[in-house]
Amino acid sequence: MQTFNAITSRIFDVVLAPFGHRWMWFDLLLWPILAGVAALVIYKLVSNQKGIADAKRRIMVNLLEVVLYRENVVGVLVSTVKGLAQNVRYVGYNVLPMLVMIVPMTIILVQLVAHYAYAPLKQGDVQLLEVTLAPGSKVAPRDVTADFPPGVAAEAGPVRTADGRVFWRLRMLENGDHVVTLRAGDEVEQKVVPVGDGPRKVPVLRTRTWEALLYPGEAALPAGSTFETIKLAAPQRDLGPFPSGEGGILIWFFIASLVAGFLLRKRLGVTL
């Protein structure tokens, strides 16, 4: 996960925000359209286009038979069964291209979320830093400590729970990308705390689980880490006419890419 996130982030940190993160509309318009075009190209190359066209034609024939011969009960049943079989065939032709498309679509989506879903914290903001230890960890919560940079103050904590979580209440004092150092036994990890200085890529979660693929803002935790997650929530960024937050970008991305793909399907010669 660390290698995958490092490679994809290195690429998208360059190609995203060519005019700066304040011009979020450019990427939120461009990349869903590009994703829709890429999906069409992949679909055309991977899918059985002749089989899909034939299945659609046979489905239409079966539907017409049901309408034209609706007084013939046996005929209607036979045509209905044939239509359902062709539907299964049609869906089967779509499984492979969907599995192939999901990889590039997900990469683009999670990078858009990392760059635009969150805003940096502000001076004076208060937020919880939450650390969760890995299940079965030999390190107890009482052995987890943290060092805070001058721009961040720990107002309360650490508060430790029996289920392996540790909390600090932090106050943001200065603008900048501050680094909190966390220790659990012999392991040392860091968490970036972004404060002020304008919109940018905001990391909210480090984890050793598969969820690291969805949060490429920072490096994933090592697979054998004592830490399960290191989390510091950030406010949603106001994206103006676009829906905000992770869910908003997700909805917008799929609607925009689907619309782009539907409108361009004939130009690219794709049978859906």
N, C-alpha and C positions, 0 to 999 in steps of 0.2 A: 504493500500500500504506500509506503514511504516513497519508493522509487516511482510508482505510477503517478502519485500526486505531485512529486517534484517535477517530472517531465511535463505533465499537462499544465501545471501552474506556470512553469517557465515559458511555455508557448503562449498561453493566454494572458499572462501578465504583460506580454509585448503587444499582442494583437488587440486586446480589449482596451478601451479608453484611449484611443489614439488622440483625442482632443481633450483629454482630461476627464476625471470622474464626474465633474459637474455637468458634462454633456451626456447624461445617462441615456437620453432619448435615442441617441445615435445607435448605441449597441442594442438597446431594447427593441428597436425596429429592425436593425440589420440582421442580427444573429438568428432570431426566429425564422426570418425569411430564408436565410442561408441554410438553416436546419431543415426547413421544408423542402428546399431544392435538393439538398443532399439525400433526404429520405426518399424522394422520388427517384433519384438516380440509382440508389441502392436497391430500391424496390424493383426497378426495371431490370437491373443486372442479375439480381438473385432470384426473383420470382419466375414462375412458369407463366409467361404472359399469354401464350396460346391457350394453356389450360384454363386460366382465369377467364379469358374471353369466352371459351366454350362453355364453362360452368355457368356464367352469367346468362348466356344465350339459352341454355337448357332450362335454367330456372324460370326465365321469362316464358318459354314455351309451356312449361308445366303450369304456370299461373294462368295462362290463356286457356289451357285445356280445362282447368277447374271452372273458369268463368263460362266458357262456351258449352261445356257438357255438364252443367251443374245439376241437371235433372237425372243424370246417370250416376247413381250413388257409388257403384263399384268403380266407375271411371274416375270420379272425383277422388276417391280414396287412393287409387293407383297413382294418379297424377300428383297428389299431395305427398305420398311417400317418395316418389321420384324427385319432387322438388326439394324435400328435406335432405335427401341423399346428395343432391347437387350442392345444397347449402353447406353440408359437411365437407364436401370436396373443395368448395370455394374457400372455406375457412382453413382447410389443410394447406392450400397453396399459399396462404398468408402467414403461416406460423414462422417459417424460416426467415423471410425478409424482416418480420417484426423483431425477431431475436437479434438479427444483425444490426438493424437500425437503432435499437435501444442503446447501444454502446456510445456512438457519437452524439446522439441526442442527449443522453445523460451527462456526458462530459461537458457539453456546451452549457446545459442548464445549471449544473452545480457551480460552474465558473461564473455565470451571470449572478447567481445568488451570492457567491462569495464577494463579488465586487460591488453589488448594488443593493442587496437586501438590508444591510445594516449601516448605521451611522456611528461614527466614533462617539464615545462618551464626552461629556462637557465638564469643564472645571466646576467643581462643587457637587457633581453627581455622586451618588452613593450606590454601590452595587455589590452583590455578593460574589465572592470567589468560592467556587465549590470544587472540592477534590474528592473523588471516589476511588478507594483502593480496590484492586483486583480481587475477585473472589478467591479465598484460600490464601491470601497474602500472609507471609510470615511477619510482615511489618504491622504493628498495631497503630491505630489512629493517633495515639499519644506520641508516637515517634515521627510524625509528619510535622515539618517546620517550614517556614517561609521567610525569605528576605525580600523587603520591599524597597524599590528605588525612591529617591527623594520626591519624585512627582506623584507618588501614590502613598496614602497613609492608611494604615490598618486601624480603624476606629474600634473594632471589637473582634474578638476571636483570638486564638482559634477555638471554635466550638466543635467538639467531637461527638459523634454518635456511635452507638453500638453496632450499626450495620456498615461501618467502615467509611463514613463520610466526615469531611472536615470543612468547616466554613470560616471565612473571614469577611467582615464588612469593611469595604474599602471606600475611601473618599478620594476623588480625583483632584489633585492640587495644581498640576501644571500640564500644559499641552505637550504632546509628543507621544512616541510609541515606547512606552515604558516596559521594562522586562522584570517580571516577578520570578524569583528563583525558588523552587520547591524541592525539598529533600524528604526522602522516605528511606530510612536506612542508609545504604551506600549509594542509592540512586539519586541523581540530580536532574531535574527537568525544569523547563522554563515556560512561561506563559506571557505573551505580549498583551499589554493593556493600552489600546489606542485612545488618546484623549485629544480632542480638538484638532486644529490644523486642517480643517476641510475634509470633504468626502474622499474616501479611498477604500481599498480592500480591507475589510474589518474581520479579523479572526475571532471566532466565538468559542470554539471547542477543539480540544485535542483529545484524542481517544485512541486506544489500541484495537478497538473493534472495527467491524466492517463499515461502521458509520463514518470512519475517517475519509472514505471515498466521497461522502456527501459534504464534507467540510474541509476543503483544500486550502483554507486560509493560512494554516500552519502545518508543519510536519506532523504526521501521525506519531503517536507514541510507539515505542518498540513493542514487538509482539509479546515479549516476556516481561514487560514493564510491571513494576509494583503498582503503578497508577492505572486505573481503569479509564478515568476521564479527568480532565482539568477544564473547567467551564467558567466563563465569565460572560454573562448575557450582555447584549448591546441593544440600544433602541433601534426600532425599524426606521429605515430612511424614507423620507417623504419623496416619492417619485412622481409627484405632480399628477398628470393624467393617467399614469400607469398604476395598476394595483400594487400596493406595497407589501414588503415582507416576503418570506420564503413562499408562502402559499400564493400570494398575489403574483409573484414572478412566475411560479409554476403554472398557474392558470393562464396567464397572459402568453407565456411561451408556447403552450400547446395549442391554444386557440389561434394565435398568429401563424404558427408553423402549419397547422392543418388548413387554414384558409389559403395560405400561400401555395401549399401543395395542391389543393383542389383547383385553384385558379390556373396553375401552370401545368397541370397534368396533360392536357391535350397538346400544348406547345412542345412538351418534352416527349410526347408519344408514349405515355404510360397508361396502361389499362389497370384500373383499380378494382 
